[in-house]
Structure formats: C-alpha cells, structure tokens
C-alpha cells in the first residue's frame, strides 16, 4: 500500500463544529468498510477552507473511489514520497 495526502477544498472547513466533523468521520469510516479492499485513514488536518488527509491505499484510484462514494472532494491526491521532521537533521552527515 502507498501513503497519500489528499487536499479537500471545503469552504468554511475551519468553522465546522465537532458534531459536523464527527459526521464526516462516520461517513468516511462507512465508506472505508464498504470498499472491500485494504484502506486506512491515518489522520486529517482541518485548516481554513481545506481538510488535508493522510490515507493508505493500493492506488490513487482507490482514494478517488472513497471520495466519490463519500461525497468528499479530492482536489489533489499525491503519493507521499517521504517524511521529514526535526529528527531528520540528525540523519544527514552523521558518522
């Protein structure tokens, strides 16, 4: 499976209530269960008018099928090539 980042343009996303976010999560979970193939929703970040999601699936087509079935936008779907963080600095040039 590959890991993907999905950018979803949802006007007012940052103003969604906890109840609305819970409803979105329930809908996503139901779609994941119905796909009948390996799929993992890792996490999502809500910022401004967007939701950024990290999911694992066999292909971008499966990501798009999840979005279609759930009625979610999937404006950008990209394979995550690598992850970095503060700890990454210690890996380069270490002897």
Order of alpha helices (4+ residues) and beta strands (2+ residues): beta-alpha-beta-beta-alpha-beta
